[in-house]
Amino acid sequence: MALFKKRTVGKPGEWYYCLEHKKVEEGPDCPGKDRFGPYASRAEAERAMESARERNLQWENDPRWHDAPAPGRADQD
């Protein structure tokens, strides 16, 4: 009998996208460092990489992440 049980994060019914295996998994099969999620549905998890690309593009074009103020706005601190 093991003294310590392997702890998992998350619950069955939550969906994850595993970055190492490049597949959708239900429940916390892989370590947290290797997955995106949790997602409410399998379909959301299937779109994980597409959603990440869209968010990255939005952040790259967000003037709040750059030193220059947004066009038409004065620098407000």
Backbone as a chain_set.jsonl record, in Angstrom:
{"seq": "MALFKKRTVGKPGEWYYCLEHKKVEEGPDCPGKDRFGPYASRAEAERAMESARERNLQWENDPRWHDAPAPGRADQD", "coords": {"N": [[0.839, -1.179, 0.0], [0.594, 2.155, -0.867], [2.095, 4.978, 0.679], [1.581, 7.587, 0.065], [-0.86, 9.104, -1.919], [-1.179, 9.68, -5.385], [-1.727, 12.932, -6.298], [-4.196, 14.621, -8.096], [-5.215, 17.33, -10.168], [-8.19, 18.974, -10.767], [-11.283, 17.652, -12.147], [-13.105, 14.745, -13.204], [-15.046, 15.183, -16.151], [-14.264, 17.696, -16.655], [-12.522, 19.233, -19.273], [-9.427, 19.04, -21.034], [-6.62, 20.231, -22.958], [-3.933, 18.495, -24.015], [-0.669, 19.462, -24.304], [1.628, 18.032, -24.782], [0.867, 15.519, -25.846], [-0.808, 16.387, -27.782], [-3.654, 16.257, -27.847], [-7.126, 16.022, -26.865], [-8.227, 15.584, -23.551], [-10.171, 14.025, -21.028], [-10.632, 14.978, -17.733], [-7.856, 15.173, -15.393], [-5.37, 13.954, -16.807], [-2.676, 14.373, -17.638], [0.275, 16.148, -16.416], [-0.119, 19.462, -15.016], [1.614, 21.339, -16.169], [1.749, 20.599, -18.777], [-0.638, 21.061, -20.089], [-3.596, 22.764, -21.342], [-6.421, 24.303, -19.915], [-8.933, 23.973, -17.329], [-11.623, 23.186, -19.591], [-15.085, 23.719, -20.329], [-16.34, 22.052, -22.111], [-15.836, 19.376, -24.487], [-15.613, 20.32, -27.096], [-14.719, 22.974, -26.732], [-12.175, 22.457, -25.673], [-11.013, 21.21, -27.863], [-10.601, 23.372, -29.504], [-8.502, 24.67, -28.325], [-5.793, 25.367, -29.094], [-6.262, 27.05, -31.268], [-7.746, 29.084, -30.017], [-5.769, 30.043, -28.278], [-3.912, 31.064, -30.134], [-5.477, 33.154, -31.216], [-5.876, 34.798, -28.931], [-3.203, 35.461, -28.352], [-2.558, 36.989, -30.62], [-4.329, 39.139, -30.258], [-3.27, 40.218, -27.874], [-0.692, 40.924, -28.73], [-1.286, 43.05, -30.368], [-2.419, 44.865, -28.678], [-2.452, 48.034, -27.387], [-2.042, 48.584, -24.699], [-0.09, 46.885, -23.835], [2.229, 47.886, -24.712], [4.797, 50.425, -24.699], [4.107, 52.807, -25.916], [1.452, 55.185, -25.986], [-2.026, 54.584, -26.71], [-3.421, 55.34, -29.928], [-4.85, 58.559, -30.179], [-5.244, 58.878, -27.488], [-4.248, 60.343, -24.454], [-1.298, 59.883, -22.472], [-1.978, 58.229, -19.571], [-1.442, 57.96, -16.19]], "CA": [[0.0, 0.0, 0.0], [1.379, 3.385, -0.973], [1.893, 5.922, 1.769], [1.044, 8.826, -0.485], [-1.613, 8.941, -3.152], [-0.902, 10.67, -6.424], [-2.766, 13.965, -6.307], [-4.514, 15.193, -9.397], [-5.904, 18.608, -10.112], [-9.313, 18.934, -11.678], [-12.279, 16.618, -11.921], [-13.687, 14.18, -14.424], [-16.076, 16.083, -16.68], [-13.542, 18.868, -17.133], [-11.762, 18.867, -20.471], [-8.111, 19.652, -21.149], [-5.869, 19.961, -24.174], [-2.57, 18.122, -23.645], [0.313, 20.029, -25.225], [2.627, 17.021, -25.1], [0.275, 14.489, -26.703], [-1.591, 17.101, -28.801], [-4.995, 15.683, -27.91], [-8.078, 16.391, -25.827], [-8.351, 14.571, -22.508], [-11.14, 14.305, -19.971], [-9.989, 14.81, -16.433], [-6.453, 15.581, -15.349], [-4.479, 12.83, -17.099], [-1.278, 14.804, -17.751], [0.627, 17.211, -15.471], [-0.604, 20.801, -15.335], [2.553, 22.079, -17.01], [1.626, 20.108, -20.151], [-2.01, 21.117, -20.592], [-4.451, 23.94, -21.262], [-7.736, 23.961, -19.402], [-10.016, 23.141, -17.834], [-12.669, 23.713, -20.458], [-16.406, 23.201, -19.967], [-16.794, 21.037, -23.063], [-14.823, 18.786, -25.36], [-15.465, 21.209, -28.256], [-13.857, 24.085, -26.332], [-10.816, 21.935, -25.548], [-10.519, 20.952, -29.221], [-10.213, 24.67, -30.07], [-7.545, 25.295, -27.408], [-4.662, 25.987, -29.788], [-6.801, 28.159, -32.068], [-8.069, 30.151, -29.061], [-4.501, 30.605, -27.805], [-3.373, 31.903, -31.217], [-6.303, 34.365, -31.305], [-5.558, 35.653, -27.779], [-1.849, 35.994, -28.527], [-2.625, 38.041, -31.627], [-4.964, 40.29, -29.616], [-2.325, 40.806, -26.926], [0.402, 41.545, -29.478], [-1.783, 44.287, -30.961], [-3.041, 45.672, -27.631], [-1.539, 49.13, -27.039], [-1.755, 48.598, -23.259], [1.096, 46.062, -23.591], [3.373, 48.578, -25.302], [5.122, 51.68, -24.022], [3.465, 53.937, -26.592], [0.022, 55.307, -25.702], [-2.935, 54.259, -27.804], [-3.718, 56.504, -30.779], [-5.982, 59.38, -29.755], [-5.344, 58.943, -26.035], [-3.093, 60.888, -23.749], [-0.714, 58.931, -21.534], [-2.601, 58.396, -18.27], [-0.852, 57.119, -15.129]], "C": [[0.889, 1.25, 0.0], [1.062, 4.311, 0.192], [1.244, 7.209, 1.291], [0.318, 8.526, -1.778], [-1.196, 10.03, -4.129], [-2.052, 11.664, -6.435], [-2.967, 14.461, -7.732], [-5.252, 16.505, -9.177], [-7.018, 18.546, -11.133], [-10.213, 17.758, -11.373], [-12.679, 15.995, -13.243], [-14.863, 15.056, -14.867], [-15.494, 17.416, -17.096], [-12.652, 18.4, -18.27], [-10.482, 19.667, -20.543], [-7.54, 19.37, -22.529], [-4.441, 19.697, -23.741], [-1.602, 18.618, -24.714], [1.359, 18.999, -25.635], [2.079, 15.993, -26.088], [-0.56, 15.068, -27.841], [-2.963, 16.455, -29.001], [-5.818, 16.168, -26.727], [-8.197, 15.23, -24.847], [-9.42, 14.994, -21.518], [-10.479, 14.031, -18.638], [-8.517, 15.151, -16.512], [-5.502, 14.412, -15.574], [-3.006, 13.232, -17.078], [-0.999, 15.912, -16.733], [0.157, 18.584, -15.956], [0.31, 21.59, -16.253], [2.421, 21.71, -18.48], [0.224, 20.257, -20.719], [-2.616, 22.509, -20.478], [-5.771, 23.465, -20.687], [-7.83, 24.271, -17.922], [-10.985, 23.921, -18.712], [-13.984, 23.042, -20.077], [-16.882, 22.097, -20.9], [-15.631, 20.51, -23.887], [-14.549, 19.715, -26.551], [-14.565, 22.4, -27.923], [-12.405, 23.631, -26.248], [-10.205, 21.658, -26.917], [-10.037, 22.23, -29.896], [-9.108, 25.356, -29.276], [-6.41, 26.014, -28.135], [-5.117, 27.171, -30.633], [-7.133, 29.351, -31.162], [-6.803, 30.83, -28.556], [-3.881, 31.506, -28.872], [-4.143, 33.216, -31.321], [-5.985, 35.325, -30.158], [-4.168, 36.249, -27.903], [-1.827, 37.129, -29.529], [-3.264, 39.304, -31.041], [-3.994, 40.987, -28.669], [-1.178, 41.507, -27.643], [-0.01, 42.89, -30.057], [-2.452, 45.208, -29.952], [-2.081, 46.778, -27.198], [-1.217, 49.185, -25.543], [-0.516, 47.77, -22.916], [2.357, 46.69, -24.154], [3.605, 49.887, -24.563], [4.415, 52.881, -24.637], [1.987, 53.993, -26.225], [-0.813, 54.964, -26.936], [-3.203, 55.505, -28.629], [-4.957, 57.24, -30.268], [-6.146, 59.475, -28.252], [-4.071, 59.551, -25.459], [-2.583, 59.831, -22.776], [-1.285, 59.207, -20.126], [-1.961, 57.443, -17.284], [-1.573, 57.295, -13.847]], "O": [[1.824, 1.357, 0.793], [-0.083, 4.414, 0.632], [0.466, 7.837, 2.008], [0.815, 7.788, -2.629], [-0.899, 11.158, -3.735], [-3.214, 11.28, -6.566], [-2.007, 14.687, -8.469], [-5.835, 16.739, -8.119], [-6.798, 18.104, -12.261], [-9.948, 16.969, -10.466], [-12.602, 16.642, -14.288], [-15.586, 15.601, -14.033], [-16.14, 18.187, -17.806], [-12.099, 17.301, -18.23], [-10.45, 20.837, -20.16], [-7.919, 18.402, -23.187], [-3.798, 20.571, -23.16], [-1.703, 18.241, -25.882], [1.918, 19.089, -26.728], [2.752, 15.638, -27.056], [-0.972, 14.347, -28.75], [-3.382, 16.15, -30.118], [-5.285, 16.655, -25.73], [-8.26, 14.065, -25.238], [-9.559, 16.177, -21.207], [-9.85, 12.993, -18.437], [-7.993, 15.394, -17.599], [-4.889, 13.928, -14.623], [-2.175, 12.494, -16.547], [-1.932, 16.547, -16.24], [0.052, 18.827, -17.158], [-0.159, 22.42, -17.032], [2.926, 22.428, -19.343], [-0.087, 19.64, -21.738], [-2.212, 23.319, -19.643], [-6.193, 22.338, -20.948], [-6.879, 24.786, -17.335], [-11.138, 25.136, -18.588], [-13.99, 21.924, -19.562], [-17.734, 21.291, -20.524], [-14.574, 21.136, -23.965], [-13.402, 19.879, -26.966], [-13.736, 22.794, -28.743], [-11.504, 24.338, -26.699], [-9.005, 21.853, -27.11], [-9.163, 22.184, -30.762], [-8.807, 26.521, -29.534], [-6.105, 27.162, -27.814], [-4.425, 28.187, -30.7], [-6.833, 30.495, -31.504], [-6.764, 32.053, -28.421], [-3.382, 32.587, -28.558], [-3.54, 34.276, -31.496], [-5.838, 36.527, -30.379], [-3.97, 37.423, -27.592], [-1.148, 38.133, -29.312], [-2.794, 40.412, -31.297], [-3.907, 42.215, -28.663], [-0.738, 42.572, -27.21], [0.828, 43.777, -30.22], [-3.001, 46.24, -30.339], [-1.0, 46.483, -26.69], [-0.21, 49.78, -25.16], [0.052, 47.926, -21.835], [3.434, 46.098, -24.085], [2.713, 50.394, -23.883], [4.153, 53.867, -23.947], [1.331, 52.953, -26.158], [-0.335, 55.052, -28.066], [-3.212, 56.612, -28.091], [-5.979, 56.625, -29.965], [-7.098, 60.095, -27.779], [-2.966, 59.291, -25.936], [-3.348, 58.986, -22.311], [-1.091, 60.289, -19.572], [-1.939, 56.235, -17.518], [-1.218, 56.669, -12.848]]}, "num_chains": 1, "name": "protein.A"}
